[in-house]
Amino acid sequence: MASGKELRTKIKSVENTKKITKAMEMISVSKMRKAQERMRAARPYSEKIRNVAANLGEANPEYVHPFMQTNEAKSAGMIVVSTDKGLCGGMNTNVLRAVTSKLREWQSQGISTEAVAIGNKGLGFMNRVGIKVVSHVTGLGDTPHLDKLIGPVKVLLDAYHEGRINSVHLAYTKFINTMKQESVVEQLLPLSSKTLESEKTEHGWDYLYEPDAQTVIDHLLVRYVESLVYQAVAENMASEHAARMVAMKAATDNAGNVIGELKLVYNKTRQAAITKELSEIVSGAAAISG
């Protein structure tokens, strides 16, 4: 059995750990609220671009953007969105497991893979499994900026536009609620006609183009795809803070349980030592008097 001094040292160590996990939990609560607001604020932008692009597409059915055409190349692209830091439960593990499953499926079909890593954890994973990483971005902080994402993502968009890859997929963690996040691997390119289906209204849409319809549609669809990537990063950040909050709360609760158990053992050890000393004193007194 450990001595009283060793148990006091362990209790003090676990108490310090509990303070740290509690502080991290409170920080994640604060950051999660801001991340959720940012995530919700990004949704109307991408939805508005999608509606305008859909209406423009219906007004100009003779033009089909390359992002809506299927390529025959035997190569695919994957954008993996992960976190820069750990301590967020199994969030990164789950999304990387989904990515691994998709990569094995492509490998069985003889399709090679190029990847863009957003986040340090995903970059490390891609390097370990030997996937070709054509670009990456890390250290986004708590506020993602579109200008930092455009460059790395454009590498795969240009590759698809040139016909070097046949599809682009996006892997991230979708925010459902505080207690639930879902790993998602969805097709980004080619854009399906169902995705760009315009809402049916009583009146039609008529546009004046400057400089011309094709140029406007080209720029709009690129912005739409970029907004989808930004939305995925915003969802991933909200999921990260929610997962970290839950993980740190569990760690704090577990630390409290460990402290309780250690204190119980410490009290038993201390009581045993006191009982032993009393018995020795009684025995000594009896020996002297006898």
BELZI-V371613 format. One record per backbone hydrogen bond with DSSP energy under -0.5 kcal/mol. CO is the residue of the C=O (numbers start at 1). NH is the residue of the N-H. E is the energy in kcal/mol with one decimal. If there is no record, write none. Layout:
{{CO;NH;E} {CO;NH;E}}
//
This chain:
{{3;7;-2.1} {4;8;-2.3} {5;9;-2.0} {6;10;-2.2} {7;11;-2.7} {8;12;-2.3} {9;13;-2.2} {10;14;-2.6} {11;15;-2.4} {12;16;-2.0} {13;17;-2.0} {14;18;-2.5} {15;19;-1.9} {16;20;-1.8} {17;21;-2.6} {18;22;-2.3} {19;23;-2.0} {20;24;-2.5} {21;25;-2.0} {22;26;-2.1} {23;27;-2.2} {24;28;-2.3} {25;29;-1.9} {26;30;-1.8} {27;31;-2.6} {28;32;-2.6} {29;33;-1.5} {30;34;-1.4} {31;35;-2.6} {32;36;-2.5} {33;37;-2.0} {34;38;-2.2} {35;39;-2.4} {36;40;-2.5} {37;41;-2.1} {38;42;-1.3} {39;43;-0.8} {40;44;-0.7} {42;46;-1.5} {43;47;-2.2} {44;48;-2.3} {45;49;-2.2} {46;50;-2.2} {47;51;-2.2} {48;52;-2.4} {49;53;-2.8} {50;54;-2.4} {51;55;-2.3} {52;56;-2.4} {53;57;-2.4} {54;58;-2.1} {55;59;-1.8} {56;60;-1.2} {58;61;-0.6} {60;63;-1.6} {62;64;-0.5} {63;65;-0.5} {65;68;-2.3} {66;69;-1.4} {67;190;-0.7} {67;191;-2.5} {74;112;-1.9} {75;166;-3.5} {75;167;-0.5} {76;114;-2.4} {77;169;-2.5} {78;80;-0.7} {78;116;-2.6} {79;81;-0.6} {79;171;-3.2} {80;82;-0.6} {80;118;-3.1} {83;121;-2.4} {88;91;-1.3} {90;94;-2.5} {91;95;-1.9} {92;96;-2.5} {93;97;-1.9} {94;98;-1.8} {95;99;-2.0} {96;100;-2.3} {97;101;-2.1} {98;102;-1.9} {99;103;-2.5} {100;104;-2.3} {101;105;-1.7} {102;106;-2.2} {103;107;-2.5} {104;108;-2.2} {105;109;-0.9} {106;109;-0.5} {106;111;-2.8} {107;110;-1.3} {110;112;-0.5} {112;76;-2.6} {113;132;-0.7} {114;78;-2.2} {115;134;-2.1} {115;135;-0.9} {116;80;-2.7} {116;118;-0.6} {117;119;-0.6} {117;137;-2.3} {118;82;-3.2} {119;123;-1.7} {120;124;-2.4} {121;125;-1.9} {122;126;-2.5} {123;127;-2.1} {124;128;-1.9} {125;129;-2.2} {126;130;-0.8} {126;131;-2.0} {131;133;-0.6} {132;115;-2.6} {132;134;-0.7} {135;117;-1.7} {137;119;-2.4} {140;143;-0.6} {145;148;-1.1} {145;149;-0.8} {146;149;-0.7} {146;150;-2.1} {147;151;-0.7} {148;152;-0.5} {149;153;-2.0} {150;154;-2.4} {151;155;-0.8} {152;155;-0.7} {152;156;-0.6} {153;156;-0.7} {153;157;-1.9} {154;158;-2.8} {155;159;-1.7} {156;160;-2.3} {157;161;-2.4} {158;162;-2.1} {159;164;-2.5} {159;165;-0.8} {160;163;-1.1} {166;71;-0.6} {167;77;-2.7} {168;188;-3.1} {168;189;-2.1} {169;79;-3.0} {170;186;-2.5} {171;81;-3.1} {172;174;-0.6} {172;184;-3.1} {174;176;-0.6} {174;182;-2.6} {177;180;-0.7} {180;176;-1.5} {180;177;-2.4} {182;174;-3.7} {184;172;-2.3} {186;170;-3.3} {189;168;-2.3} {192;196;-1.4} {194;197;-1.2} {196;198;-0.5} {199;201;-0.5} {207;209;-0.5} {212;216;-1.9} {213;217;-2.6} {214;218;-2.5} {215;219;-2.3} {216;220;-2.4} {217;221;-2.5} {218;222;-1.7} {219;223;-2.2} {220;224;-2.4} {221;225;-2.4} {222;226;-2.3} {223;227;-2.3} {224;228;-1.7} {225;229;-1.8} {226;230;-2.4} {227;231;-2.5} {228;232;-2.0} {229;233;-2.2} {230;234;-2.5} {231;235;-2.6} {232;236;-2.4} {233;237;-2.2} {234;238;-2.0} {235;239;-2.4} {236;240;-2.4} {237;241;-2.1} {238;242;-1.9} {239;243;-2.9} {240;244;-2.6} {241;245;-2.2} {242;246;-2.2} {243;247;-2.6} {244;248;-2.8} {245;249;-2.1} {246;250;-2.3} {247;251;-2.3} {248;252;-2.4} {249;253;-2.5} {250;254;-2.5} {251;255;-2.3} {252;256;-2.0} {253;257;-2.0} {254;258;-2.5} {255;259;-2.6} {256;260;-2.1} {257;261;-2.2} {258;262;-2.7} {259;263;-2.5} {260;264;-1.8} {261;265;-2.2} {262;266;-2.7} {263;267;-2.6} {264;268;-2.1} {265;269;-2.6} {266;270;-2.8} {267;271;-2.6} {268;272;-2.4} {269;273;-2.2} {270;274;-2.3} {271;275;-2.6} {272;276;-2.2} {273;277;-2.3} {274;278;-2.5} {275;279;-2.4} {276;280;-2.0} {277;281;-2.3} {278;282;-2.7} {279;283;-2.6} {280;284;-2.4} {281;285;-2.6} {282;286;-2.4} {283;287;-2.1} {284;288;-2.0} {285;289;-2.4} {286;290;-1.9}}
//
